[in-house]
């Protein structure tokens, strides 16, 4: 490989829109581009994703080197589902943590992996093994399995095995751990002030288990641990974290890929994206992921070439990284053959959505539903008492599936829809309309998915109504709702989860899950 091709192999870039433009193919032909990341803006239509993958892989296989592309995405389950269209909506990691069954995590990984493989996506940036240490964290939230590192290790390992058995490269993230901060590394570099002993026994435990299981890839996070590294660098740009700790102490032999280097958590400490690319490679990363498509003469490309030509040590590091990228392709892509790289568009309908996914998600939704205030369940009497009526009940929430399930469980109830956002506080006009709707109700069943939803529950309480709460997404808001007559958490806004939660509240089902983290006081 030329230096340009070596640096091409260590880059994973993205394109805008549904169709890859000419510049992507120029990168493949002239620079041996190593990978493509599929983002949500590419993937509203899963069939178009598969068609784009076919064209991109044919171009890569027909290039001078004939090395296929790593095609990656973020398909964690739950609300992180970049490829939409016909793909299955699963409940996500926190629901898996609530059911606590490794087999559920394995099946979830299988279902997601089989769909990705059918689309030609061969690498998934999942599982997220960040801990729910700070449950108020918006950026992690329900992406975490648990606040217990042993649970996260067990479920993360099972999820990764499910992806592997589907032919997809699992990538644990965000190394060394994004859980103990409420800051978002997209906008700032979070600083986490814990010592090395805490890091080893808590954040790193899932990685220690997954590495022992043969984890193929790890994503480095833009997170600073100054008490561990002795400097202010994010782990993604830190030689201590990426080489001394990950390669040396943890013994990781697989592929290290950065989180998006266009995020402020990386480019601000480095001074620019160009310097972030250089520092990330020097630190020990093998694959540099950016959420854009550089021009061939972009300053970042010129800076990488300059470092290669002027510094033999950097050139050797770049070639080591490219070798590891190619080795991963030989190990995980080559055995599956050319057919796996080029999805069969005529058979997508039989594979996406996964034919077994719907039944599994319904069953898992009931296993994960958790009663936080069980004393008032069934709320307003059991399902067997439907003929006696429920008084004047108002079913209120931001999701049509919740309202539909509520009206089905409580015939004759009234309904009220409010907006999901803004997340921090309810819209004043909607609260005013809700107050008018409350005047005709004795009891209220509210779906709370964020702080805004909690405003509606509090308004109903202030009006003297009997209140039951179904918590979708993180149940952290329920720490301030011990006054509710009944409350159930389902950790997801999927149709199956919402219906399971309403069934528990109405007495038609029994809650089987347990809270996967400690509610803050």
C-alpha positions in Angstrom: 0.0 0.0 0.0 1.0 3.6 -0.6 0.9 6.0 2.3 -2.3 7.4 0.8 -3.9 3.9 0.8 -2.6 3.1 4.3 -4.3 6.3 5.6 -7.4 5.5 3.6 -7.7 2.1 5.4 -7.6 3.8 8.8 -10.4 6.2 7.9 -14.2 5.5 8.3 -16.2 8.4 6.9 -19.9 9.2 6.2 -21.8 10.7 3.3 -24.8 13.0 3.4 -28.3 12.0 2.2 -29.6 8.6 1.1 -27.2 8.2 -1.9 -23.4 8.2 -1.8 -22.0 10.9 -4.0 -19.1 10.8 -6.5 -16.5 11.8 -3.8 -17.1 8.5 -1.9 -16.3 6.5 -5.0 -13.2 8.6 -5.6 -12.0 7.8 -2.1 -12.6 4.1 -2.7 -10.8 4.2 -6.1 -7.8 6.5 -5.2 -7.3 6.1 -1.5 -8.6 2.6 -0.5 -11.1 4.0 2.0 -11.4 1.6 5.0 -14.9 2.1 6.1 -18.3 3.8 5.8 -20.5 4.8 8.8 -24.2 4.8 8.2 -25.9 7.5 10.2 -29.6 8.2 10.7 -29.6 10.8 7.9 -28.7 8.0 5.5 -31.2 5.5 6.7 -34.9 6.3 6.9 -35.4 3.7 4.1 -33.6 0.4 4.9 -34.0 -0.8 1.4 -32.0 2.2 0.1 -29.3 1.5 2.6 -28.9 -2.0 1.3 -28.8 -0.8 -2.3 -26.1 1.8 -1.4 -24.0 -0.9 0.4 -24.1 -3.1 -2.8 -22.8 -0.2 -4.9 -20.1 0.8 -2.4 -18.8 -2.8 -1.9 -18.7 -3.5 -5.6 -16.6 -0.4 -6.1 -14.3 -1.4 -3.2 -13.9 -5.0 -4.4 -13.2 -3.7 -7.9 -10.5 -1.3 -6.8 -6.8 -1.9 -7.1 -6.5 -3.6 -3.7 -9.9 -5.2 -3.8 -10.3 -4.9 0.0 -13.9 -4.7 1.1 -15.3 -1.9 3.3 -16.2 -2.1 6.9 -19.8 -0.8 6.9 -20.8 0.3 10.4 -23.8 1.9 12.2 -25.2 2.5 15.6 -28.0 -0.1 16.2 -27.9 -0.5 19.9 -31.6 -1.2 20.3 -34.0 1.2 22.1 -33.8 4.8 21.0 -30.4 4.4 19.3 -31.5 2.9 16.0 -29.8 4.7 13.1 -31.1 2.4 10.4 -34.9 2.8 10.5 -37.3 1.8 7.7 -38.3 -1.9 8.2 -35.9 -2.7 11.0 -37.2 -4.0 14.3 -37.7 -1.6 17.2 -36.4 -3.3 20.3 -36.8 -2.2 23.9 -33.1 -1.4 24.5 -30.4 -2.1 27.0 -32.1 -0.8 30.2 -35.2 -3.1 29.5 -32.7 -6.0 29.1 -31.2 -5.0 32.4 -34.6 -5.0 34.1 -35.4 -8.5 32.9 -31.9 -9.5 33.8 -31.7 -12.5 31.5 -28.5 -13.0 29.4 -30.5 -14.9 26.9 -32.7 -11.9 26.3 -29.6 -9.8 25.6 -28.3 -12.6 23.3 -31.6 -12.8 21.3 -31.7 -9.0 21.0 -28.2 -9.0 19.6 -29.1 -11.8 17.2 -32.2 -10.0 15.9 -30.4 -6.7 15.4 -27.4 -8.5 13.9 -29.4 -10.6 11.5 -31.2 -7.6 10.1 -27.9 -5.6 9.8 -26.3 -8.6 8.0 -29.2 -8.8 5.6 -28.6 -5.1 4.8 -24.9 -5.6 4.2 -23.9 -3.8 7.4 -21.0 -5.8 8.9 -20.1 -3.8 12.0 -22.3 -2.5 14.8 -21.2 0.1 17.3 -22.8 -1.8 20.1 -23.2 -2.9 22.9 -22.9 0.2 25.0 -21.5 -1.1 28.3 -21.6 2.4 30.0 -22.9 2.1 33.6 -26.0 3.9 34.9 -23.9 5.5 37.6 -25.5 8.9 36.9 -29.1 7.9 35.9 -30.0 11.5 35.1 -27.6 11.4 32.2 -29.5 12.2 29.1 -26.8 11.0 26.6 -26.6 7.5 28.2 -29.9 7.0 30.1 -31.6 3.8 28.8 -28.6 2.9 26.7 -27.1 1.4 29.9 -27.9 -2.1 31.1 -27.4 -1.4 34.7 -25.4 0.5 37.4 -23.9 -2.9 38.4 -20.8 -3.6 36.3 -21.3 -7.4 36.7 -24.8 -7.1 35.1 -23.4 -4.9 32.4 -20.6 -7.4 31.7 -22.9 -10.4 31.6 -25.6 -8.8 29.3 -23.0 -7.0 27.2 -21.1 -10.2 26.6 -24.4 -12.0 25.6 -25.4 -9.2 23.3 -22.0 -9.2 21.6 -22.2 -13.0 21.1 -25.6 -12.5 19.5 -24.1 -10.1 17.0 -21.2 -12.4 16.3 -23.5 -15.4 15.7 -25.3 -13.2 13.1 -22.0 -12.4 11.3 -21.7 -8.8 12.6 -18.6 -7.3 14.3 -19.6 -6.1 17.8 -18.0 -2.9 19.2 -18.2 -2.2 22.9 -18.4 1.5 23.9 -17.6 4.1 25.1 -14.2 3.1 26.5 -13.3 3.5 29.3 -16.9 4.5 30.4 -19.4 7.3 29.8 -21.7 6.5 32.8 -20.3 8.7 35.6 -21.1 12.1 34.0 -24.2 14.0 32.9 -22.2 15.9 30.2 -22.5 15.0 26.6 -19.2 14.5 24.7 -20.9 15.7 21.5 -20.8 19.2 22.8 -18.1 19.2 25.5 -15.3 16.9 26.9 -16.7 15.4 30.1 -14.2 15.3 33.0 -14.7 12.3 35.3 -12.8 12.5 38.5 -12.4 9.0 39.7 -9.2 7.1 40.7 -7.6 4.2 38.9 -8.9 1.6 41.4 -12.5 2.7 41.0 -12.1 2.7 37.2 -10.6 -0.8 37.2 -13.3 -2.3 39.5 -16.2 -0.5 38.0 -16.1 1.0 34.5 -13.5 -1.4 33.2 -15.1 -4.6 34.5 -17.4 -5.1 31.5 -14.4 -4.5 29.1 -12.3 -7.0 31.0 -15.0 -9.7 30.6 -15.7 -8.9 27.0 -12.0 -8.9 26.0 -11.6 -12.3 27.7 -14.5 -13.5 25.5 -12.7 -12.4 22.3 -14.4 -9.0 21.7 -13.4 -7.9 18.2 -13.6 -4.1 18.5 -13.8 -1.3 21.1 -14.8 2.4 20.6 -12.8 5.0 22.4 -14.7 7.8 24.1 -14.0 11.5 24.3 -13.8 11.4 28.1 -11.1 12.8 30.4 -10.0 10.9 33.5 -7.3 13.3 34.9 -6.8 11.4 38.1 -5.9 8.3 36.1 -3.9 9.5 33.2 -2.3 12.5 34.9 -3.3 14.8 32.0 -6.5 16.4 30.6 -6.6 14.5 27.4 -9.7 12.6 26.4 -9.2 8.8 26.5 -9.6 8.7 22.7 -6.4 10.8 22.3 -4.5 9.4 25.2 -1.6 7.0 24.7 -2.0 6.0 28.3 -5.6 4.8 27.8 -5.4 3.5 24.3 -1.9 1.8 24.5 -0.7 1.4 28.1 -4.1 0.5 29.5 -6.1 -1.0 26.7 -3.3 -2.9 24.9 -1.0 -3.5 27.8 -2.9 -4.0 31.0 -6.2 -5.2 29.5 -4.5 -7.3 26.7 -6.9 -6.2 24.0 -5.8 -7.5 20.5 -8.8 -6.3 18.5 -9.7 -3.2 16.6 -9.8 0.2 18.3 -12.1 2.7 16.6 -12.7 6.3 17.7 -16.0 7.9 18.4 -16.8 10.6 15.9 -13.7 12.9 15.8 -15.9 15.8 14.7 -17.4 15.9 18.2 -16.3 18.8 20.4 -15.1 16.3 23.0 -12.2 15.4 20.6 -11.5 18.3 18.3 -11.5 21.1 21.0 -8.8 19.5 23.2 -6.8 18.7 20.1 -7.3 22.2 18.6 -8.7 21.0 15.3 -10.1 17.9 13.6 -6.8 17.5 11.7 -4.8 17.3 15.0 -7.4 15.1 16.5 -6.9 12.6 13.7 -3.1 12.6 14.2 -3.3 12.4 18.0 -5.9 9.6 17.9 -3.7 7.5 15.6 -0.6 8.2 17.7 -2.5 7.2 20.9 -3.2 3.7 19.6 -6.6 3.9 17.7 -6.7 1.9 14.5 -9.8 3.3 12.8 -10.6 7.1 12.8 -14.3 7.6 12.5 -15.7 11.0 11.3 -19.2 12.0 10.6 -18.3 13.7 7.3 -16.6 13.1 4.1 -13.2 14.8 3.7 -12.1 16.2 0.3 -9.0 14.3 -0.9 -7.0 17.5 -0.1 -8.7 18.3 3.2 -6.4 19.7 5.8 -6.9 16.6 7.9 -5.7 14.4 5.1 -2.8 16.7 4.3 -1.8 16.7 8.0 -1.9 12.9 8.2 0.2 12.5 5.0 2.7 15.1 6.3 3.1 13.2 9.6 3.6 10.0 7.7 6.3 11.4 5.4 8.2 13.4 8.1 8.1 11.0 11.1 9.0 7.3 10.6 7.5 6.5 14.0 4.1 7.8 12.9 4.3 6.1 9.5 5.0 2.8 11.4 2.0 3.4 13.7 -0.2 4.2 10.7 0.8 0.9 9.0 0.3 -1.0 12.1 -3.2 0.4 12.4 -4.0 -0.3 8.7 -2.7 -3.9 9.1 -5.1 -4.4 12.0 -8.0 -3.1 10.0 -7.2 -5.5 7.1 -6.6 -8.3 9.6 -10.1 -7.7 11.0 -11.6 -7.8 7.5 -9.8 -11.1 6.8 -10.9 -12.6 10.1 -14.5 -11.5 10.2 -15.6 -10.7 6.6 -13.6 -13.2 4.4 -15.0 -16.4 5.9 -18.6 -15.3 5.1 -17.8 -14.8 1.4 -18.6 -12.2 -1.2 -22.3 -12.9 -1.0 -22.4 -11.6 2.6 -20.8 -8.3 1.5 -23.5 -7.8 -1.3 -27.0 -8.0 0.2 -29.6 -9.7 -1.9 -32.2 -7.0 -2.4 -34.8 -9.4 -3.7 -34.9 -11.2 -0.3 -34.8 -8.2 2.1 -38.5 -8.5 2.8 -38.1 -12.0 4.2 -35.3 -10.9 6.6 -36.1 -7.3 7.6 -37.9 -7.1 9.9 -36.6 -10.3 11.5 -39.5 -12.7 11.4 -39.0 -13.7 15.1 -38.4 -10.2 16.4 -42.0 -9.2 17.0 -42.8 -12.2 19.2 -39.5 -11.9 21.2 -40.0 -8.1 21.8 -43.6 -8.7 23.1 -42.4 -11.4 25.5 -39.4 -9.4 26.7 -41.5 -6.3 27.3 -43.5 -8.2 29.9 -40.4 -9.6 31.5 -38.9 -6.1 31.9 -41.9 -4.2 33.1 -41.2 -3.1 36.7 -43.7 -2.1 39.4 -42.2 0.8 41.4 -45.4 1.6 43.3 -47.2 -1.7 43.4 -49.7 -0.9 46.2 -52.2 0.7 43.8 -52.0 -2.0 41.2 -54.5 -2.8 39.6 -55.2 0.9 39.2 -59.0 1.5 39.6 -59.8 -2.2 39.9 -58.8 -5.3 37.9 -59.5 -6.0 34.3 -62.2 -8.4 35.4 -64.2 -5.4 36.7 -64.5 -3.6 33.4 -68.3 -4.0 33.4 -68.5 -1.9 36.6 -66.8 1.1 35.0 -63.9 3.1 36.1 -65.4 6.5 37.0 -64.1 9.4 35.0 -60.6 8.4 33.9 -58.3 10.6 31.7 -55.5 8.8 29.8 -52.7 11.3 29.0 -49.4 10.9 27.2 -47.2 11.8 24.3 -47.5 8.5 22.4 -50.4 7.2 20.3 -49.5 3.6 21.2 -49.8 4.5 24.9 -53.2 6.3 24.5 -54.5 3.4 22.4 -53.5 0.8 25.0 -54.9 2.9 27.8 -58.3 3.3 26.1 -58.4 -0.4 25.3 -57.6 -1.4 28.9 -60.1 1.2 30.3 -63.1 1.5 28.0 -65.0 4.7 28.3 -61.9 6.7 29.5 -61.2 10.1 28.0 -57.8 10.9 26.4 -55.3 13.8 26.1 -52.2 13.9 23.9 -49.3 16.2 24.8 -45.9 16.8 23.1 -42.8 14.7 23.8 -40.7 17.8 23.6 -39.2 20.0 24.8 -37.9 17.5 27.2 -37.0 19.8 30.1 -40.5 21.3 30.7 -44.0 21.1 29.4 -45.4 23.7 27.0 -47.4 26.2 29.0 -50.3 26.1 26.5 -50.5 22.3 26.7 -50.5 22.4 30.5 -53.4 24.9 30.4 -55.4 22.7 28.0 -54.6 19.7 30.3 -55.9 21.6 33.3 -59.2 22.0 31.5 -59.3 18.3 30.6 -58.7 17.5 34.3 -61.9 19.2 35.3 -63.9 16.3 33.9 -61.8 13.6 35.5 -61.5 11.8 38.8 -58.4 9.8 38.0 -55.5 10.2 35.6 -53.2 7.6 33.9 -50.1 9.6 32.7 -47.2 8.4 30.5 -44.0 10.1 31.7 -41.1 9.9 29.3 -39.1 12.9 30.5 -39.3 16.0 32.8 -41.9 17.5 30.6 -44.2 14.5 31.1 -43.7 14.8 34.9 -45.1 18.3 34.7 -48.4 16.8 33.6 -48.4 14.2 36.4 -47.7 16.9 39.0 -50.5 19.1 37.6 -52.9 16.2 38.0 -51.7 15.6 41.5 -52.1 19.3 42.3 -55.7 19.1 41.0 -56.4 16.4 43.6 -56.8 13.5 41.2 -55.9 9.9 41.7 -52.7 9.4 39.6 -51.0 6.4 38.1 -47.8 6.8 36.1 -46.4 4.7 33.3 -42.7 5.6 33.0 -41.3 5.2 29.4 -37.6 5.7 28.9 -35.6 6.2 32.1 -37.7 6.1 35.3 -35.4 8.6 37.0 -38.2 11.2 37.2 -40.2 8.8 39.4 -37.7 9.5 42.3 -39.9 12.5 42.9 -43.2 10.7 42.4 -43.5 8.5 45.5 -46.9 10.1 46.0 -48.4 8.3 42.9 -51.0 5.7 43.6 -49.3 3.3 41.2 -46.3 3.5 38.9 -44.7 1.1 36.4 -41.5 1.5 34.4 -40.9 0.0 30.9 -37.7 1.8 29.8 -38.8 2.2 26.2 -41.4 4.0 24.0 -41.9 1.0 21.8 -45.4 -0.2 21.2 -44.8 -3.5 22.9 -43.3 -1.9 26.0 -46.1 0.7 26.4 -48.8 -2.0 26.0 -47.0 -4.2 28.6 -46.9 -1.3 31.1 -50.6 -0.5 30.7 -51.4 -4.2 31.1 -49.5 -4.3 34.4 -51.2 -1.2 35.7 -54.7 -2.4 34.8 -54.1 -5.8 36.4 -54.1 -7.8 33.2 -50.4 -8.8 33.6 -47.9 -9.2 36.5 -44.7 -7.1 36.6 -41.7 -9.3 36.2 -38.8 -6.9 36.0 -36.7 -5.1 38.6 -35.2 -1.7 38.6 -31.7 -2.0 37.1 -30.2 1.0 39.0 -30.7 2.9 42.3 -33.1 5.9 42.0 -31.3 9.1 43.1 -32.6 10.5 46.4 
